[in-house]
Amino acid sequence: MPNYKDKQQDLTELNADGNRERGQEGEDLSTSKKTWTFKVEDVFEDIPDDPNEVLLKIPDEVADQAGFEPGDNLRVLWGDQGTIIIEKIEVDENGKPILDNQE
């Protein structure tokens, strides 16, 4: 059975090259920029005896798809409009972070 979505993408100017990683409006649909939406109470937990801090629980489905493992170094960034950006920090054999801008 033909995949009509792929055929339609091939016929459009935006996706004439067969690019399957772009959405209807040209947005990047690749898994490298996957987003999830959760309720605050589903990902944040109060820390007993510490009213100034909270625990961020990364849901299993997010950790699995992002490749996060227990013990990984993660960078947590607070975006605009209540977004949270979590990035895995790769380290070299000495445990030093590998930065994207290094050659």
Secondary structure by P-SEA (a helix, b strand, c coil): ccaaaaaaaaacccccccccccccccccccccbbbbbbccccccccccccccbbbbbbcaaaaaaacccccbbbbbbbbccbbbbbbbbbbcccccccccccc
